[in-house]
Amino acid sequence: MMPTNEYVELYNGGYYVAGTRIGLDVVTYDFRRGRSAEAIFEAYPSIGSLAEVYGAIAFILEHAVEVDAYLRDQERILEEIKTQHPMPAELVERFERARERKAR
């Protein structure tokens, strides 16, 4: 289990930016894809402040090994859910079309 601090909290088995329902995984993936702290805050203003975003990023950098393990665990859980509850083909197709439009 990872530690927490004033910027990251454990809630219902998941890690979140403290005081929000913004998952640590969301911030981690955005940051690792090169999104700036300012862009992350703009995308998720409910984080509260740019300082909170920087605090979460500092946590991610300080606990990289633990964060990576957490992300792998989250991906495993998601795959289990997908296997147990497959989406209807029509819904999968709609998601793929939306993803393609966004990529353009």
C-alpha positions in Angstrom: 0.0 0.0 0.0 1.2 3.5 -0.9 1.6 6.3 1.7 -0.7 9.3 1.4 -0.1 12.9 2.1 -1.9 16.3 2.1 -2.2 16.0 -1.7 -3.1 12.4 -2.2 -5.6 10.3 -0.2 -6.9 6.7 -0.2 -10.6 6.4 -0.6 -12.6 3.2 -1.2 -9.5 1.4 -2.2 -8.4 4.0 -4.7 -6.0 6.9 -4.6 -7.3 10.4 -5.4 -6.1 14.0 -5.4 -7.0 14.9 -1.8 -10.5 16.3 -1.3 -11.6 15.3 -4.9 -12.8 12.3 -6.9 -10.0 12.9 -9.4 -8.1 9.7 -9.5 -4.4 9.7 -9.1 -4.2 7.5 -12.2 -5.8 10.3 -14.3 -3.2 12.8 -13.1 -0.4 10.3 -13.5 -1.3 9.4 -17.1 -1.8 13.0 -18.1 1.5 14.1 -16.6 3.4 11.2 -18.1 2.0 12.0 -21.5 3.5 15.4 -21.2 0.5 17.5 -20.1 1.6 20.4 -18.0 0.4 21.0 -14.5 -1.5 24.1 -15.8 -3.2 22.0 -18.5 -4.2 19.3 -15.9 -5.7 22.0 -13.7 -7.5 23.5 -16.6 -8.9 20.0 -17.5 -9.8 19.2 -13.9 -10.6 22.5 -12.0 -12.3 20.6 -9.2 -8.7 19.8 -8.0 -9.0 23.2 -6.4 -5.7 24.9 -7.2 -2.6 24.6 -9.3 -0.6 24.0 -6.1 -2.7 20.9 -5.5 -1.8 19.6 -9.0 1.9 20.3 -8.3 1.5 18.5 -5.0 0.0 15.4 -6.7 2.8 15.5 -9.3 5.4 15.7 -6.6 3.8 12.6 -4.9 3.8 10.7 -8.3 7.5 11.5 -8.8 8.5 10.7 -5.2 6.6 7.4 -5.2 7.1 6.3 -8.8 7.6 2.6 -8.0 4.5 2.4 -5.8 2.4 4.4 -8.4 3.5 2.1 -11.2 2.4 -0.9 -9.1 -0.9 0.8 -8.3 -1.5 1.5 -12.0 -0.8 -2.1 -13.0 -3.2 -3.3 -10.3 -5.9 -0.9 -11.6 -5.4 -2.1 -15.1 -5.7 -5.7 -13.9 -8.9 -4.9 -12.1 -10.3 -3.2 -15.2 -9.5 -6.2 -17.4 -11.2 -8.5 -14.9 -14.3 -6.3 -15.0 -14.3 -6.2 -18.8 -14.0 -10.0 -18.9 -16.9 -10.5 -16.4 -19.1 -7.8 -18.0 -18.3 -7.4 -21.7 -19.8 -4.4 -23.4 -22.3 -4.8 -26.2 -20.6 -4.7 -29.6 -22.6 -1.6 -30.5 -21.3 0.3 -27.5 -17.7 -0.7 -28.2 -18.1 0.5 -31.8 -19.4 3.9 -30.6 -16.4 4.3 -28.2 -14.0 3.4 -31.0 -15.6 6.0 -33.3 -15.4 8.7 -30.6 -11.8 7.8 -29.9 -11.0 8.1 -33.6 -12.7 11.5 -33.8 -10.8 12.7 -30.8 -7.4 11.5 -32.3 -7.9 13.7 -35.4 
